[in-house]
């Protein structure tokens, strides 16, 4: 104890004597046992550095530490979205969403299949084949080139340039096709009738001249 130390040391103590007495006292095993381990000290130091970093950054981010955390989450989410839209996942997704999965039929064949499916109440098949009839008819008129791997959105966008009066309807038709064929939604009579009207309008529309063509 410090009390015993004081009784053993002369009252009129010089600097060297005090240093030796303190060293002797601190060499007691109970002081060594009370010191934190190296790991504890390292953890404590790291915690202090992280706290300083957060305090420094959060001071310039609205909302403090919570705002910083929210910002990090948003940045991660943005990275994921960009990856999905531009990476292999997006390319694979686009490759799977083609209009024609196999051998093409004529536009009239697709119309006939759509009519039969609608009469039987199979509106999912009717929607699919009626949109295919729209795209195939545009190919037969040379408004679209015959190209494998074209998606419904791509077909609508390309045809909409030449047929601007039905560009919006083409985009809506492509969405109906994707929703039923790839999105797992039930086809409806209303969707089938909308695509039938789109098919008829496209057949009546005359293409416009495109600059540079």
Phi, psi and omega in degrees: 000157180295331180298316179295325179298316182295327180286335182273343184262136179301149181295319179269081189259138177267179186296314182296318180296321179295320180296316180295320180294319179294319180296320179296318181294317183288344177284354178300134182305333183293335177284321177297320180293331183280345182287143178291150179289167179300320180297317179298317180295320180295316179298317179297318180295317179296319178299319179295321180292319179296319179297318177297318181296314180297319179295321180292317181286319184293340179292338180250003178250125179303136179092001177065218184298322178296319177298321178297316179298317179297321179297317179298316180298318180295320179295319178296316179299320178297319178297321179295316180298315179299319179297319181292325184278337185239348186270196183296326181297316180295317181296319178295320180296315179296322182295332182274349187257041182281158180284314182252111182275342181220215180291135179287144169255178175282162178300320180295324177296317178295321178297317181296316178298319180295318180297316179296319180294319179295320179297330179271002179081010179266076188287338174297312177295323181296318179295313180302309186287330179289322177292322176298325177297321179299310184292318182295323178296322177294325175292319181294333176272003181065021174277337171233139175284151179283105186224131178284151175085008180283133178273168179297318179297319179295317179298317180295318181294316181293317180290328181296335177293320181274335180237069187297335181292340179239018183299316180295317180295325177296318178296318178295321178296319178298322179293320177299316179299311181296319181300320182278311188283325183243337183269352177078013179278155179285136173288148181234161177297322180297318179295318179297317180293323178297319179288327176296317177295319178299317179301315181294320180293319179297325180292331181273336185286142175258137182292150177266158177285138180254130181302134177089355181270000000 
